[in-house]
Amino acid sequence: QAVFHAQSGCTRGVSTPAAAMADADKYNFLCEHYDEMSQMTKEYMLTLFVKTPPAPNELSLYDIKAKRVFLKRGTYDQDCPIRLEDLHLNGRVTICARKFKVTAFADSATRDHFASNSEHAFVTVGPDAFHQVSMVLSAAGQAALLVKRLKTFRDMAQPGAHRPSVAMELVGTSAVEVLGEVLSRCGAGDAIRVAPMSPSAEKIFDSTETTATHDACSVCIIRPHAVREGLAGTVIEQLQAAGLEISAMQGFSLTRSQAEQFYEVYKTVLPSAQYMAMIGELASGVCIVIEVRGGEQVVRTLRELCGPYDVEIARHLRPDTIRAQLGRDNVHNVVHCTDLPEDGILESQYFFSILPAAGA
């Protein structure tokens, strides 16, 4: 049976038999959740029980202020599987349609684990190596590194500063050393640099400046599930191979209300269950939003490259498209793309102007 605290609002969870409770490694985290209805931030103790695959990880949540269990130990994977590596400091996970941010490690064992397994690497890709962004992201995926943040910017210290550079924050075990070795084997040049995170790197991500043009453009969003699965590099490679110019990119961890606001136009044209699942997926982790340009027909070009929204239809009618090759189902279909020519500028403005101005 499902077991959950009545206040959680979670409608799905699988309880854990007592005999199985000892068969897991336990990690504790302090987390916060911003309740958009009450406009209050609440603090929780999140405990993750890591089990041997293929058994799913389990979790519990304790409301610190109310001093009561919020979610009993169980499997709550309706938004996405909860992985230990996602719970690094400032990491965000979605549980029962709520987004939680890790603010601290709650015990020494958890802290020690992440000290050795969660290094943050800062990667910059200069204008002359922009065509290698897909290779960097694919290499990160192969090295089991997570994309925490990503953003295009203008690096005035680089030749060709009128063209965008890319900054990435990647997280994982020995991230700086591992990524440096992988990129070296791939023949990456001096225009791609790897270093530990620093205050100057934080300034790039904190800036609201954008390389987006908001003009004659379309928008592609690499969905959170695809970012987690290491598919971002493959998608970007296909965009560039199709002759599309990437004028701006940025990673976002959307709240549920932001995702709902963006998808509002689909509310009356999609089945309710699918619409709500789409919102939950888009708000389940880091998505990568890309502004592309490519002539007057850029919206149509991108839409044809992505393929039909329905993955099964895409596989039958357009087998060479992104959704046909990489998608799993209509919710996990890898990418969103602008539907109508007049929406390209609006979607670009929403992500690259409105959300950053609001502190997203």
Secondary structure by P-SEA (a helix, b strand, c coil): cbbbbccccccbbbbbcccccccbbbbbbbbccccccccbbbbbbbbbbbccccbbbbbbbbbcccccccccccccccccccccccccccbbbbcccbbbbbcccccaaaaaaaaccbbbbbbbbccccccaaaaaaaaaaaacccccbbbbbbccccccccbbbbbbbbbccaaaaaaaaaaaaacccccbbbbcccaaaaaaaaccccccccccbbbbbbcaaaaaacaaaaaaaaaaaacccccbbbbbbccaaaaaaaaccccccccaaaaaaaaaaaaccbbbbbbbbcccaaaaaaaaaaccccaaaaaaccccccccccccccccccccccccccaaaaaaaacccccccccc
